[in-house]
Amino acid sequence: SDEEMEGSQFELLALRLEAMREAGTLPAYLIDTPTPSELSSFDETGVAQFILENISGEDIVVLGGAGMSTSAGIPDFRSP
């Protein structure tokens, strides 16, 4: 099936990446970077504190999705 084929392709890719990692030939953009600490709170203060403590000299991109505005009280397009 297609799912089995996709699964085996992912397994093969994982094996290739691990071999490259062990050989020291993994490109820099694929090397795992340390995961920064978690947010202390999910409000603007927690986000600002996280940025100040963990991010320097980088662009910041924020992606929002469905439910972000509705939780702030802005009605969605389906509401009457």
N, C-alpha and C positions, 0 to 999 in steps of 0.2 A: 504494500500500500504506500501511498504518498507520505503518510506520517512516519512509517518505518524508514523510508528512504531519507527523509529529512533528519530523523533521529540519528541514523548511521552517518550522515554527512556532518552533523554536529559533533559526533564522537570522533570522527576522523580529524576534523578541524582542531578539536581540543587536544588530541594526541600530537598533532603537528606543532601547535603553539607550545605545548609543554616541552617538546624536543628542542624547539628554538630557544625557549627560556633556559633550559639546562645547558645548551651550547653557548649561551651568551650572545646569540644573534637576533634576539627579539628586538624589533624596532622600538625606539624610545616611547613613541606614542601608544604602544600596546602594553607597556610595563605598568603594573598596578601601582597606583599611588596610595599613600596612606589615607584612610578615610578620616575626614575631620570629625570632631566631636559633634554630638547632636545639639539641637536647639535647646536652650534652657526653657523657652516658652514659645508658643506659636503666635504671639502677637508681634507688633512692630518693634518692641523693645528687644525681644528674644532674637528676632532676625537681625536687627542692627548690631546687637552684641556679637552674634555669630560672625557677621561679616567683618567687624573690627578685629576679632580675635583670630580668624582663620583665613582671611582672603586679603592679599595685598597686591596692588598693581595689576589686577586682572579685571576683565570685563565681567559683569554679572548679568545673567540672563534668567528671567523669571517666567516660567510657563504656568498659565492658569487654565483650568478646564471647567467643565460643567459643574455647577454647584458652588463655584467660588463666589459669584455675585449673588446668587439666591440666598446663601447663608448670611450675606451682608444686608439682606432685606430688599435687594433689587429684584423685581419680578422677572421670571423667565418669559420667553416669547409665547409659551403655551398658556400662560395664566390669563384669565379673563380680565 
